[in-house]
């Protein structure tokens, strides 16, 4: 099982968006811990990092983690997760 410590994960909406986006790309057994901002999964970690960064949830400690643009993208991803079934 792979693990990525990310930033900007705030709620269940974020969790739903992350799980859906990773699953769509064939990543399996996805678990998102909102409190720890930790994503566990089976699959390609490089692909997962690319997807998460694009959504606004970059890996903690990366240069993207400090980006205001990524933070704002995470709010959009969060809202999409909240309104989807």
Number of C-alpha atoms within 10 A of each C-alpha: 10 12 15 18 17 22 25 21 27 15 16 16 20 26 22 20 22 27 20 14 16 20 16 10 13 12 18 16 12 20 15 21 16 17 9 11 19 17 22 17 20 15 18 13 16 9 14 26 17 13 17 23 21 15 22 28 27 28 22 16 11 12 9 18 19 13 13 11 11 21 20 14 17 26 19 17 22 24 16 15 20 16 9 9 6
